[in-house]
Amino acid sequence: MAKPIVAIVGRPNVGKSTLFNRIAEKRVSIVDDTPGVTRDRIYADAEWTGHEFALVDTGGIDFNEADELLPAMRNQAKLAMEEADVILFVVDGKVGITDVDQMIVSMLRTTKKPVVLAVNKVDNLKGVTDSYEFYGLGLGEPFAVSAINALNLGDLLDAIVQALPEEAPVEDEPDTIRVAVVGRPNVGKSSLVNALLGQERVVVSNIPGTTRDAVDTYFKQDGVTFIFVDTAGMRRRGRIDAALERYSVIRSLRAIDRADVVLMLIDAVDGVTEQDKKIAGYVHESGRASVLVVNKWDLLPKDGKTSLRYTETLRHELGFMQYAPVVFLSALTKQRVTRIPEVVKFVAEQHAMRVSTSLLNQVVRDAVGINPPPSDRGRKLKIFYATQAAVRPPTIVFFVNDQELMHFSYLRFLENKLREAFGFEGTPLKLVVRPRQQEE
């Protein structure tokens, strides 16, 4: 299920990035007093009162044409508004309403999206009283907040959550596997989808960014229906020339959130880049099953051990994704392309695998016998039992005497033993540790 998107917009230097960081509860945006520091959108998952949403930070909107960056940043924010489910409009409570604020309001009205108005930099009662002037923008109640001091954010978040659309699950046919094809621009995503289909269903070009939207394409084989979603390429920040490409990334994130399996495409010639790591990291954190697809394999000089060396490099560069199978192929020559449906079906089954509690605990007991749990200051970790709480991804809950005693290295050891016993190939495992008294 794709998370609803909340886009933060406003003119430069009103505190959008600081507010973003407060809501996301982690510093992922650069915060600086210099207007225009945020040149690109940043996204993060956020949650309030059990409601999850994707939060998107944007560059400031200004109308000074003297700065050549500003038109692109303005278009970027406009696209964010179009993609968002809710818009969080941030203004400066110390400055009051400006002409630029009024111009942004005119942009907001054209989107016909719910807008929540945050009056930032309000640190005292006088500031709250002064914030009432923002009723004049005609956007409803202004919420006076201080992002830097984390004041009055609860009411603001309540309003955001209230404005979110009703969650609607993706309705697919039975035995349907939704596959998101993701990667940097020009790695061959559209070519791979076309090679699978045997026809030109997706526009293919060597110009990066040809695919702007996430395109659903149906493909049936051996009684299984696959929905391949060809997404826009995710380009490294700082190299995005067209503002449109910036927000096509949001569509790609939506596609990942809705997918059962993700095909993570890597250019065989370029190898693993920093942007590849970021995309793969998002896939991993989203809990999606995944396959590492090394495309353009025909362009690489080879000897008898090329694929082995390349796989070792992938495992090193993408250490958090050791579980993902690797397929070397060429979408252009269709070399090994026919393997994709088989591998996708396999990892989808692994992603949905459920293990009985008795088998699970037998493996855990054997693991504990081989490598006893650690102790800390005389207290030893005791694992009473484990149970699988969910699938997609498989979620294993360990009930213990003291969760603080569970070191991450021992949890990794347990994960390795579970994978040795049951496979779980192509899927991340979610391991949860709880004290036994929390059992329901």
Secondary structure, 3 states (H helix, E strand, C coil): CCCCEEEEECCCCCCHHHHHHHHHCCCCCCCCCCCCCCCCCEEEEEEECCEEEEEEECCCCCCCCCCCHHHHHHHHHHHHHHHCCEEEEEEECCCCCCHHHHHHHHHHHHHCCCEEEEEECCCCHHHHHHHHHHHHHCCCCEEECECCCCECHHHHHHHHHHHCCCCCCCCCCCCEEEEEEECCCCCCHHHHHHHHHCCCCCCCCCCCCCCCCCEEEEEEECCEEEEEEECCCCCCCCCCCCHHHHHHHHHHHHHHHHCCEEEEEEECCCCCCHHHHHHHHHHHHCCCEEEEEEECHHHCCCCCCHHHHHHHHHHHHCHHHCCCCEEECECCCCECCCHHHHHHHHHHHHHCCCCCHHHHHHHHHHHHHHCCCCEECCEECCEEEEEEEECCCCEEEEEECCHHHCCHHHHHHHHHHHHHHHCCCCCCCEEEEEEHHHCC
